Amino acid sequence: MINPTNTPFENRINLSDLQAAVQSVRSEIGKVIVGQEQTVDLMIAALLSDGHILLEGVPGVAKTLTAKLLARTVSVKFSRLQFTPDLMPSDVTGTSVFNIKTNEFEFRQGPIFSNIVLIDEINRAPAKTQSALFESMEERQVTVDGRTYKLDPPFMVVATQNPVDQEGTYRLPEAQLDRFLFKIRVDYPNVAQETKILEDYHSRKNSLQIENVQSVITAEQLRGYREKVYSLYVEPQLLHYIAQIVSQTRNNASLYLGASPRASLAILTSSKALAAMRGRDFITPDDIREVAIPVLQHRVMLTPEREMEGLTTAEIVRQILQQVEIPR
């Protein structure tokens, strides 16, 4: 049973340093970003889970800015790629260049050789360039001219895309979508938040002052936080609960494509990260339910009939969460 007596739990893992680091990251990002608390928390959870993020939203909702700020809070290498239709795979991975002095070919690393890689408008590059990301996102390595180069940990891809503008874009392959831990939809701010954005912008005299955001986590600290996240306790019935949710996506009449076991692992890992961020060394059904939509909505496909009706994958996942019995 999951805490049947409602008595307070005593953590077996000390998470105070992790919580303090998470709060510092939130504070640093909050120097520039107004609102978007859930987006920021999911991005931090992905960072602790060693996962990649796909940010989707209309232009102007600070997708790119939020990703750049997250990278600034971690003391690691950062690179940015603007995907365009004429981008070649070698522009991402790097290429071999002939050195006249040594009379040999030398490999020049591309921007993918970084720790946090921001890819703007990822759906604007063709399939050939998209495929250059497959190996690096899943296996943390790059193979060029028959040689394999390991990427230095931590390695995280944060990609953005615009769901409205379809001209000059390419649909991401399902195999690539499945490599993203989360697909996070970035919404418009409410009136109060937009007013605060205007006030801050006016008081800063049109300057975003991104340079004021400081790094608060080192690569070594992040490695330690991830080890703590992986060590969190999970009740056996919660593992079954995750399996039931993912299984329902494969047997749902509204879905043409269900989620794979990789989705189950993603729910488990990100649930642990969310629990650790909240100071618990165990996960609860609420953690699982909170990450289920961002984990699953890009891994499943609607049937043509449901797509024509205007349904979304997020709505179907929400229905599944209502149908599957919550462990008590």
C-alpha positions as CSV (number, residue, x, y, z in Angstrom):
1,M,0.0,0.0,0.0
2,I,1.1,3.6,-0.6
3,N,1.3,5.5,2.8
4,P,-2.0,4.0,4.1
5,T,-1.7,5.9,7.4
6,N,-1.0,9.4,6.1
7,T,2.0,9.6,8.5
8,P,5.0,11.7,7.3
9,F,7.7,9.9,5.6
10,E,11.4,10.1,6.5
11,N,13.6,10.3,3.4
12,R,16.2,7.6,3.1
13,I,18.1,9.8,0.5
14,N,19.2,13.3,1.4
15,L,17.7,15.5,-1.3
16,S,18.2,18.9,0.3
17,D,21.1,19.8,-2.0
18,L,19.1,18.8,-5.0
19,Q,16.1,20.8,-3.9
20,A,18.3,23.8,-3.3
21,A,19.9,23.5,-6.7
22,V,16.4,23.2,-8.4
23,Q,15.2,26.3,-6.5
24,S,18.3,28.2,-7.6
25,V,17.7,27.3,-11.3
26,R,14.1,28.4,-11.0
27,S,15.2,31.7,-9.4
28,E,17.8,32.4,-12.1
29,I,15.4,31.7,-14.9
30,G,12.8,33.8,-13.1
31,K,15.0,36.8,-13.4
32,V,13.9,37.0,-17.1
33,I,11.0,34.7,-17.7
34,V,7.6,35.5,-16.2
35,G,5.2,32.6,-15.6
36,Q,5.9,29.3,-17.4
37,E,6.4,27.6,-14.1
38,Q,5.3,24.2,-15.3
39,T,7.4,24.4,-18.4
40,V,10.5,25.3,-16.4
41,D,9.8,22.5,-13.9
42,L,9.5,19.9,-16.7
43,M,12.7,21.2,-18.3
44,I,14.5,20.8,-15.0
45,A,13.0,17.3,-14.6
46,A,14.3,16.4,-18.1
47,L,17.8,17.7,-17.1
48,L,17.8,15.5,-14.0
49,S,16.5,12.5,-16.1
50,D,19.2,12.8,-18.8
51,G,16.4,13.4,-21.4
52,H,15.8,15.6,-24.4
53,I,13.1,18.2,-24.8
54,L,10.9,19.3,-27.7
55,L,9.3,22.7,-27.0
56,E,6.2,23.5,-29.1
57,G,4.5,26.9,-29.3
58,V,3.6,29.8,-31.4
59,P,6.4,32.4,-32.1
60,G,7.1,34.9,-29.3
61,V,6.3,32.8,-26.2
62,A,10.0,32.6,-25.2
63,K,10.7,29.0,-26.2
64,T,14.2,29.7,-27.3
65,L,14.9,32.2,-24.5
66,T,13.8,29.7,-21.8
67,A,16.1,27.0,-23.3
68,K,19.1,29.5,-23.4
69,L,18.5,30.5,-19.8
70,L,18.3,26.9,-18.6
71,A,21.7,26.3,-20.3
72,R,23.2,29.3,-18.6
73,T,22.3,27.9,-15.2
74,V,24.5,24.9,-15.8
75,S,28.2,25.3,-16.0
76,V,28.7,23.3,-19.3
77,K,29.3,24.0,-23.0
78,F,26.3,25.3,-25.0
79,S,25.7,25.6,-28.7
80,R,22.8,26.7,-30.8
81,L,21.7,25.4,-34.3
82,Q,19.2,27.2,-36.5
83,F,17.7,24.5,-38.7
84,T,16.9,25.5,-42.3
85,P,15.9,23.6,-45.4
86,D,19.5,23.8,-46.8
87,L,21.2,22.5,-43.7
88,M,23.4,19.4,-44.3
89,P,24.2,16.6,-41.9
90,S,27.8,17.7,-41.8
91,D,26.7,21.1,-40.5
92,V,25.4,19.3,-37.4
93,T,28.0,16.5,-36.8
94,G,31.1,18.0,-38.3
95,T,33.3,17.0,-41.3
96,S,36.7,15.7,-42.2
97,V,39.0,18.4,-43.6
98,F,42.3,17.8,-45.5
99,N,45.3,19.3,-43.6
100,I,48.0,20.3,-46.2
101,K,50.7,20.4,-43.5
102,T,50.2,16.9,-42.2
103,N,48.9,15.5,-45.5
104,E,46.0,13.9,-43.6
105,F,42.3,14.4,-43.0
106,E,41.3,15.9,-39.7
107,F,37.9,15.8,-38.2
108,R,36.4,19.1,-37.4
109,Q,33.7,18.8,-34.7
110,G,30.3,20.2,-35.5
111,P,28.0,22.1,-33.0
112,I,26.5,18.8,-31.8
113,F,29.7,18.3,-29.8
114,S,28.5,20.3,-26.8
115,N,26.7,19.6,-23.6
116,I,23.4,21.4,-24.1
117,V,22.4,21.9,-27.7
118,L,19.6,24.2,-28.7
119,I,18.0,23.4,-32.0
120,D,15.7,26.2,-33.2
121,E,12.8,25.3,-35.5
122,I,13.9,21.6,-35.7
123,N,11.2,20.8,-38.3
124,R,12.6,23.1,-40.9
125,A,15.5,20.7,-41.9
126,P,14.9,17.8,-44.3
127,A,14.9,14.1,-43.2
128,K,18.6,13.6,-44.2
129,T,19.7,16.2,-41.7
130,Q,17.2,15.0,-39.1
131,S,18.8,11.6,-39.3
132,A,22.1,13.0,-38.2
133,L,20.6,13.5,-34.7
134,F,19.4,9.9,-34.2
135,E,22.6,8.4,-33.1
136,S,23.7,11.4,-30.9
137,M,20.3,11.6,-29.1
138,E,20.1,7.9,-28.3
139,E,23.6,6.7,-28.0
140,R,25.5,9.9,-27.1
141,Q,28.0,9.4,-29.9
142,V,28.6,10.5,-33.5
143,T,29.9,8.3,-36.3
144,V,31.6,10.1,-39.3
145,D,33.7,8.4,-42.0
146,G,33.6,5.1,-40.2
147,R,34.9,6.5,-36.9
148,T,32.9,6.9,-33.7
149,Y,33.3,9.9,-31.5
150,K,31.8,9.9,-28.0
151,L,29.9,13.0,-26.8
152,D,30.9,14.4,-23.4
153,P,28.3,14.0,-20.6
154,P,26.0,15.6,-19.9
155,F,24.4,15.8,-23.3
156,M,21.0,17.3,-23.8
157,V,19.1,18.4,-26.9
158,V,16.4,21.2,-26.5
159,A,14.5,21.6,-29.7
160,T,11.8,24.1,-30.6
161,Q,9.1,24.0,-33.3
162,N,6.1,26.1,-34.3
163,P,2.9,24.1,-34.7
164,V,1.1,26.8,-36.8
165,D,3.5,27.7,-39.7
166,Q,3.7,24.6,-42.0
167,E,5.2,26.2,-45.0
168,G,8.8,25.1,-45.5
169,T,8.7,22.5,-42.7
170,Y,9.1,18.8,-42.5
171,R,7.2,16.5,-40.2
172,L,9.6,14.9,-37.7
173,P,9.9,11.1,-38.1
174,E,8.2,9.0,-35.4
175,A,11.6,7.4,-34.6
176,Q,13.1,10.8,-33.8
177,L,10.0,12.0,-31.8
178,D,10.4,8.9,-29.7
179,R,13.9,10.0,-28.6
180,F,12.5,13.1,-26.9
181,L,11.7,12.6,-23.2
182,F,9.1,15.4,-23.2
183,K,7.1,17.3,-25.7
184,I,6.1,20.5,-23.8
185,R,3.5,22.8,-25.2
186,V,4.3,26.5,-24.3
187,D,1.1,28.5,-24.0
188,Y,0.3,32.2,-24.1
189,P,0.7,34.1,-20.8
190,N,-2.4,35.3,-19.1
191,V,-3.2,39.0,-18.7
192,A,-1.5,39.4,-15.4
193,Q,1.6,37.7,-16.6
194,E,1.7,39.7,-19.8
195,T,1.3,42.9,-17.8
196,K,4.3,41.9,-15.7
197,I,6.3,41.1,-18.9
198,L,5.6,44.6,-20.2
199,E,6.5,46.2,-16.8
200,D,9.8,44.3,-16.6
201,Y,10.6,45.1,-20.2
202,H,9.9,48.8,-19.6
203,S,11.9,49.0,-16.4
204,R,14.9,47.3,-18.0
205,K,14.7,49.9,-20.9
206,N,14.3,47.2,-23.6
207,S,17.1,45.1,-22.3
208,L,16.6,41.4,-21.4
209,Q,19.8,41.3,-19.4
210,I,20.4,37.6,-20.0
211,E,23.9,38.0,-18.8
212,N,22.6,38.5,-15.2
213,V,21.6,34.8,-15.2
214,Q,24.3,32.9,-13.5
215,S,25.4,29.2,-13.6
216,V,24.4,27.5,-10.3
217,I,25.1,23.8,-11.1
218,T,28.3,22.2,-12.3
219,A,28.5,19.1,-14.5
220,E,29.8,17.1,-11.5
221,Q,26.9,18.2,-9.3
222,L,24.5,17.3,-12.0
223,R,25.9,13.8,-12.2
224,G,25.4,13.4,-8.5
225,Y,21.8,14.7,-8.6
226,R,21.0,12.2,-11.4
227,E,22.4,9.3,-9.3
228,K,20.1,10.3,-6.5
229,V,17.1,10.5,-8.9
230,Y,17.9,7.0,-10.2
231,S,18.0,5.7,-6.6
232,L,14.5,6.7,-5.7
233,Y,12.2,4.0,-4.3
234,V,9.2,2.8,-6.5
235,E,6.4,0.6,-5.2
236,P,5.8,-2.5,-7.4
237,Q,2.1,-1.5,-8.0
238,L,3.3,1.8,-9.4
239,L,5.4,0.0,-12.0
240,H,2.3,-2.0,-12.9
241,Y,0.4,1.3,-13.1
242,I,2.8,2.8,-15.6
243,A,2.7,-0.4,-17.7
244,Q,-1.1,-0.3,-17.7
245,I,-1.2,3.3,-18.9
246,V,1.3,2.7,-21.8
247,S,-0.5,-0.6,-22.7
248,Q,-3.8,1.3,-23.0
249,T,-2.3,3.5,-25.8
250,R,-1.7,0.3,-27.8
251,N,-5.3,-0.8,-27.4
252,N,-7.1,2.5,-27.8
253,A,-9.6,2.7,-30.7
254,S,-8.7,6.4,-31.2
255,L,-5.0,5.7,-31.7
256,Y,-3.3,4.4,-34.8
257,L,0.1,4.0,-33.1
258,G,0.7,3.3,-29.4
259,A,3.7,4.0,-27.2
260,S,6.7,1.7,-26.9
261,P,8.5,0.5,-23.8
262,R,10.8,3.5,-24.1
263,A,7.8,5.5,-23.1
264,S,7.3,3.4,-20.0
265,L,11.0,4.0,-19.0
266,A,10.5,7.7,-19.7
267,I,7.5,8.0,-17.4
268,L,9.4,6.1,-14.6
269,T,12.6,8.2,-14.9
270,S,10.8,11.6,-15.1
271,S,8.4,10.7,-12.3
272,K,11.5,10.0,-10.1
273,A,13.0,13.4,-11.1
274,L,9.7,15.2,-10.3
275,A,9.5,13.5,-6.9
276,A,13.1,14.4,-6.0
277,M,12.5,18.0,-7.0
278,R,9.6,18.0,-4.4
279,G,11.8,16.5,-1.7
280,R,10.5,12.9,-1.8
281,D,12.7,9.8,-2.3
282,F,9.7,7.8,-3.6
283,I,7.2,8.4,-6.4
284,T,3.4,8.7,-6.2
285,P,0.6,8.2,-8.7
286,D,0.3,12.0,-9.0
287,D,3.9,12.2,-10.3
288,I,3.1,9.6,-12.9
289,R,-0.1,11.4,-14.0
290,E,1.7,14.7,-14.2
291,V,4.4,13.5,-16.6
292,A,2.2,11.1,-18.6
293,I,0.9,13.7,-21.1
294,P,4.3,15.4,-21.9
295,V,5.9,11.9,-22.2
296,L,3.2,10.3,-24.4
297,Q,1.5,13.0,-26.5
298,H,4.3,12.9,-29.2
299,R,4.8,9.1,-29.2
300,V,1.2,8.2,-30.2
301,M,-0.7,8.8,-33.4
302,L,-4.4,9.5,-33.8
303,T,-6.5,7.6,-36.3
304,P,-7.4,9.7,-39.4
305,E,-11.1,9.8,-38.2
306,R,-10.2,11.2,-34.8
307,E,-7.7,13.7,-36.4
308,M,-10.5,15.0,-38.6
309,E,-12.7,15.4,-35.6
310,G,-10.1,17.8,-34.1
311,L,-9.0,15.6,-31.2
312,T,-5.5,15.8,-29.9
313,T,-3.2,13.1,-28.6
314,A,-3.1,14.9,-25.2
315,E,-6.9,14.6,-24.9
316,I,-6.7,10.8,-25.6
317,V,-3.9,10.4,-23.0
318,R,-6.0,12.3,-20.5
319,Q,-8.9,9.9,-21.2
320,I,-6.7,6.9,-20.6
321,L,-5.5,8.4,-17.3
322,Q,-9.1,8.7,-16.2
323,Q,-9.9,5.1,-17.2
324,V,-6.9,3.3,-15.6
325,E,-7.4,2.6,-11.9
326,I,-5.1,4.5,-9.6
327,P,-3.2,2.3,-7.1
328,R,-4.2,2.9,-3.4
